[in-house]
């Protein structure tokens, strides 16, 4: 019988996880299709596949299986899956998160098992990026939304103050002359904020080499997501009070998140350009490198 190739073995092992956790996978993609807080999940697998395809030359013709580490990771996956199934006191959303975590760990273990430790290290970023498939449980999501609400209101207050507009803040409420507005959950822009972080991670991975530079881009993306939310609140409020009250309930209010996301992405691209220039070594002005004094004469 012909021996299975590494890609085929990997496909079979991935299929095992799909069959074992198909309910969790179906529930996760249902969340992604129906709730904006989880939309980014739909992008994860295409991004991972594209990143692996771009570096496909890293695969060796006859990869050496990583039996020890691959098996250990797969055992960890089974443990997490058992905890999700039989662990006491977990609410349904936490069980779903654990089940999807088990799927991701299994896929990583299968990759190491089939392609080896060296190849897995080379693809550490796309393998780690799979963790975005794990839906955040409700309690964690609530904290993220509250964080975005609080700091978005604070960012908007700073912009009003900088523009010379009298403003007072009471929790999630901002009051300016002629208008009191609430930074509600829907105004947290969690979808565009998560999209900004994901996009920043991928762009940093593709464009930069140094880990600290990549980490800096992602670190900047987090406060930038808050700043763009504050800018959105400020812009809509100013347009609504100075030009036309229709802006307060119009398309820019309900569907304008992409505009401010693009503004934030411009900032990220500019930061990437600056950091990438810092990684480029200066080249001598047209002069060939001097040969060592003890080099043999030809």
C-alpha positions in Angstrom: 0.0 0.0 0.0 1.3 3.4 -1.0 2.5 5.5 2.0 0.5 8.7 2.6 2.4 11.9 1.8 2.8 14.6 4.5 0.1 16.9 3.0 -2.4 14.0 2.8 -1.7 12.9 6.3 -2.2 16.5 7.5 -5.5 16.7 5.6 -6.7 13.4 7.2 -5.8 14.6 10.7 -7.5 18.0 10.1 -10.6 16.0 8.9 -10.6 14.1 12.2 -11.0 17.4 14.1 -13.7 18.6 11.8 -15.7 15.4 12.3 -15.2 15.4 16.0 -16.1 19.1 16.5 -18.4 19.8 13.7 -21.0 21.2 16.0 -18.5 23.7 17.5 -17.4 24.7 14.0 -20.9 25.2 12.8 -21.8 27.3 15.8 -18.7 29.4 15.5 -19.3 30.2 11.8 -22.9 30.9 12.6 -21.8 33.5 15.1 -19.4 35.0 12.5 -22.3 35.3 10.0 -24.8 36.7 12.4 -23.0 38.9 14.9 -20.6 41.7 14.1 -18.4 41.0 17.1 -17.3 37.8 15.4 -17.1 38.8 11.8 -13.3 38.6 11.7 -13.5 34.8 12.2 -14.5 34.5 8.5 -11.2 36.0 7.4 -8.9 33.7 9.5 -8.7 30.6 7.3 -8.3 32.4 4.0 -5.5 34.6 5.6 -3.7 31.5 7.0 -4.0 29.7 3.7 -2.6 32.7 1.8 0.3 33.1 4.2 1.3 29.5 4.0 1.0 29.6 0.2 3.3 32.6 0.0 6.0 30.7 1.8 5.3 27.3 0.3 8.9 26.9 -0.7 9.7 26.3 3.0 8.2 22.9 2.7 10.8 20.2 2.1 10.3 17.4 -0.4 10.5 14.8 2.4 9.7 16.5 5.7 10.8 14.8 8.9 7.8 14.3 11.2 7.8 15.9 14.5 6.5 12.9 16.4 7.4 14.0 20.0 6.1 17.6 19.9 3.3 16.9 17.5 1.9 14.0 19.6 2.2 16.1 22.8 0.2 19.0 21.2 -2.5 16.6 20.0 -2.8 15.1 23.5 -3.2 18.6 24.8 -6.0 19.2 22.3 -7.8 16.1 23.4 -7.5 17.2 27.1 -9.0 20.6 26.2 -11.8 18.9 24.2 -12.6 16.7 27.2 -12.7 19.7 29.5 -15.1 21.5 27.1 -17.3 18.4 27.0 -17.3 17.3 30.7 -15.9 20.2 32.6 -18.2 21.3 35.4 -19.9 24.7 35.6 -18.9 26.1 32.2 -21.6 28.1 30.4 -22.3 27.2 26.7 -20.3 30.1 25.3 -17.2 29.1 27.3 -17.6 25.5 26.2 -17.8 26.6 22.6 -14.5 28.6 23.1 -12.8 25.6 24.6 -14.0 23.3 21.8 -12.7 25.7 19.1 -9.4 26.0 21.1 -9.2 22.2 21.0 -9.7 22.3 17.2 -7.0 24.9 16.7 -4.5 23.0 19.0 -5.2 19.8 17.1 -4.5 21.4 13.8 -1.3 22.9 15.0 -0.3 19.5 16.5 -1.2 17.8 13.2 1.0 20.3 11.3 4.0 19.6 13.6 3.4 15.9 13.4 3.3 15.8 9.6 5.8 18.5 8.6 8.2 18.6 11.5 9.4 21.1 14.1 11.6 23.2 11.7 8.8 23.8 9.2 6.3 24.5 12.1 8.7 27.1 13.5 8.9 28.7 10.0 5.1 29.0 9.9 4.7 30.0 13.6 2.8 33.2 12.7 0.0 31.6 10.5 -0.3 28.7 13.0 -0.7 31.2 15.9 -3.0 33.3 13.8 -5.5 30.3 13.9 -6.2 31.3 17.5 -8.5 34.1 16.1 -10.9 31.2 15.2 -11.7 30.9 18.9 -14.7 33.0 19.6 -14.4 35.1 22.7 -16.8 34.1 25.5 -19.5 36.6 26.4 -17.9 37.9 29.6 -14.6 38.6 27.8 -16.5 40.3 24.9 -18.4 42.5 27.4 -15.1 43.7 28.9 -13.7 44.5 25.4 -16.8 46.5 24.4 -16.9 48.4 27.7 -13.2 49.3 27.2 -13.9 50.6 23.7 -16.9 52.6 25.0 -15.0 54.2 27.8 -11.9 55.2 25.9 -13.8 56.2 22.8 -15.9 58.6 24.8 -12.6 59.9 26.4 -11.0 60.3 22.9 -14.1 62.2 21.6 -14.0 64.5 24.7 -10.3 65.3 24.0 -11.2 66.2 20.4 -14.1 68.4 21.4 -11.8 70.2 23.9 -9.1 70.6 21.3 -11.7 72.1 18.9 -12.8 74.6 21.6 -16.2 73.0 22.0 -17.5 73.0 25.6 -18.0 69.3 26.6 -18.8 67.4 29.8 -18.6 63.6 30.2 -20.7 61.4 32.5 -19.8 57.8 31.9 -20.8 56.9 28.4 -22.6 60.3 27.9 -21.1 63.3 26.3 -22.8 66.7 26.4 -22.0 69.6 24.0 -24.0 72.7 23.3 -27.3 71.5 21.6 -26.6 67.8 22.0 -26.2 65.0 24.5 -25.0 61.7 23.0 -24.4 58.3 24.4 -21.5 56.1 23.3 -23.6 52.9 23.2 -22.4 49.4 22.6 -23.2 49.8 19.0 -20.9 52.8 18.9 -17.9 50.8 20.2 -17.1 49.8 16.6 -15.8 46.5 17.9 -15.9 45.0 14.4 -13.8 47.6 12.8 -11.5 47.7 15.8 -10.8 43.9 15.5 -10.4 44.2 11.8 -7.8 46.9 12.3 -5.8 44.8 14.8 -6.0 41.7 12.5 -5.0 43.7 9.4 -2.1 45.3 11.3 -0.8 42.0 12.4 -0.8 40.6 8.9 0.7 43.7 7.3 3.5 43.8 10.0 4.2 40.1 9.4 4.5 40.6 5.6 6.5 43.9 5.7 8.8 43.8 8.7 11.5 41.4 9.9 12.3 42.5 13.5 9.9 41.1 16.1 9.9 44.3 18.2 8.9 46.3 15.1 6.0 43.9 14.4 4.9 44.1 18.1 5.1 47.9 17.9 2.6 48.0 15.0 0.1 45.8 16.8 0.6 47.9 20.0 -0.2 51.1 18.1 -3.2 49.5 16.4 -5.0 49.1 19.8 -5.0 52.8 20.9 -5.5 53.8 17.2 -8.8 51.8 17.2 -9.9 53.8 20.1 -8.8 57.1 18.5 -10.7 56.3 15.3 -13.9 55.7 17.3 -13.4 59.0 19.1 -12.9 60.7 15.7 -16.1 59.1 14.4 -18.1 60.3 17.4 -16.6 63.8 17.1 -17.2 64.1 13.4 -20.8 63.0 13.5 -21.6 65.2 16.4 -20.1 68.3 14.8 -21.8 67.6 11.5 -25.1 67.0 13.2 -24.9 70.2 15.3 -23.2 72.6 12.8 -24.5 71.5 9.4 -27.5 69.1 9.4 -29.1 67.1 12.2 -29.7 64.3 9.7 -26.0 63.3 10.2 -26.9 62.1 13.7 -29.1 59.3 12.3 -27.9 59.1 8.7 -25.7 56.7 6.7 -22.4 58.0 8.2 -23.7 57.2 11.7 -24.9 53.7 10.8 -22.5 52.6 8.0 -19.5 55.0 8.2 -17.2 52.8 10.3 -15.4 51.7 7.1 -14.4 55.4 6.4 -12.7 55.8 9.8 -11.2 52.3 9.5 -9.5 53.4 6.3 -8.2 56.5 8.0 -6.6 54.3 10.7 -5.2 51.9 8.1 -3.5 54.9 6.4 -1.8 55.6 9.7 -0.7 52.0 10.1 0.7 51.9 6.5 2.6 55.1 7.2 4.1 53.6 10.4 5.0 50.4 8.4 6.8 52.5 5.8 8.8 54.3 8.5 9.7 51.1 10.3 10.6 49.4 7.1 13.0 52.2 6.1 14.6 51.7 9.4 15.3 48.1 8.6 17.0 48.8 5.3 20.7 49.0 5.6 22.5 52.0 4.0 24.3 51.1 0.7 27.7 52.5 -0.1 27.6 55.1 -2.9 28.5 52.9 -5.8 31.8 51.6 -4.4 32.6 47.9 -4.4 33.6 46.4 -1.1 37.4 46.4 -0.5 39.0 43.0 -0.6 40.9 41.9 2.5 44.7 42.6 2.4 45.6 39.0 2.7 43.3 37.8 -0.1 45.1 35.8 -2.8 45.9 37.4 -6.1 44.2 35.9 -9.2 
